[in-house]
Amino acid sequence: MTFFELMAEYMHRMAVLNMTREQLDADPVATTKLLEIRDEINADPTNEITVGLRPRVERLLGHVDWKHEVKS
């Protein structure tokens, strides 16, 4: 991905995460993106960048059972 593609993806994520619940309910594309962000956070619980988005996701979805890093 180029820098501009990464920046566009970041801007899209933040636009979704800054929505109100009412805005999200009215926009099915944004709802899908929010669920993708949630799944991405759960896919890599050690990624500090995506883990930092957890509070914003929980603000919109309510409590989420997050996966945690498994220490061996």
Buried (B, 14 or more C-beta within 10 A) or exposed (E): EEEEEEEEEEEBBEEBBEBEEEEBEEBEEBBEBBEEBBEBBBEEBEEEEBBEBBEBBEEBBEEEEEEEEEEE
